[in-house]
């Protein structure tokens, strides 16, 4: 992992001072004469063997931040390539971190409403730009003179861009204290998820308590689907009922009962007299009702309800190009590229997922770095980007994925099913006794894929010992 120090120059940006940083990236105050606003450089930790979600989060933030505008996000300046030194240069926003204010909670009601209104305003502008933050928490909010400014878009989702994180994983992504029920179940497309997080923040500001604590397991996070937090007034009966109603409506498990838009939360926080205060549900259901509830089978997704946002509807179809780059881009990889271009030409509304598989060992540890100490995952990611460059696709029509798996065919099939892929392009090596006995990647993909498949084969006889994909 490359080390940096004050005075170092990264692509024209001089590092001035290291700022408090998390475990995913280092943050530096920086200067560059090309920009007339204060700067911060975010440099991800890309050490071999590290969590690959760091790379995916970096690429997602780079794609999204450069498309955002307005006073409630940092201004984007520049970004660096994974081939050299990856970084994102953005505006340094002066102000008070909400994380520092939370330490003084509970706050006065007027202050809770004021801060909540600033965050709701920021979310309104963010959602209008077709972005869901998905990691809203006090650490990612700065209260500046211009209002609330949202930081860290590494987990965010843009409705018109490939979802790099969601495409490769369905595990919960977010901060346990604030994550929405639908996020726990793997959904990453609903602006209402940010409103749930806003409710958790308001709850914390009003009571001094986190509504769900900080669970460290999936089971612990799922509890919020079944167990509502204590009403805020149970901690402090000085909290007005209207504010409690706003907080609890933000935190409804069923999205049909949650706020639909941040603008509505903003309106209620600014106009308490218009807030509808529902009767409180009885807490004690009785012993037998409680026992029956324990044994009742439920579908988790039925609890969270359907999204009211049209942005969760299916978008353009996905073409998956599966290419073997284990030994570099060869003739077969070139033919897969040509066939992919032909398929895309006939499907102008689709976007392309470029997939290559990094094979892992069944027994033992798979090396994370090559003989030079460079990340093998990162090298493969750069290789697949180079492979796809001749297609000249805009970045909102293409994504790149390095899947780590023992069985390449299973990895491709799982990705295709998880992302509702409409068509697969895959290469096939020349027939051999080994492939006839064990079966090839392309054969299994054709046999089991739930979509159409184009198989590309070279006419020349290739060496038999090389593994496919």
Secondary structure, 3 states (H helix, E strand, C coil): CCCCCCCCEECCEEEEEEECCCCCEEEEEEECCCCCCCEEEEEECCCCCCCCHHHHHHHHHHHHHCCCCCCCECCEEEEECCCCCCEEEEECCCCEEHHHHHCCCCCCHHHHHHHHHHHHHHHHHHHHCCEECCCCCHHHEEEECCEEEECCCCCCEECCCCCHHHHHCCCCCCCCCCCCHHHHCCCCCCCHHHHHHHHHHHHHHHHCCCCCCCCCCHHHHHHHHCCCCCCHHHCCCCCCHHHHHHHHHHCCCCCCCCCCCHHHHHHHHHCHHHCCCCCCCCCCCCHHHHHHHHHCCCCHHHHHCCCCCHHHCCCCCEEEEECCCCCCCCHHHHHHHHHHHHHHHHCCCCEEEEEEEEECCCCCCCCCECCCCCEHHHHHHHHHHHHHHHHCCCHHHEEEEEEEECCHHHHHHHHHHHCCCCEEEEEECCCCHHHHHHCCHHHHHHHHCCCEEEEEECCCCCCCCCCCC
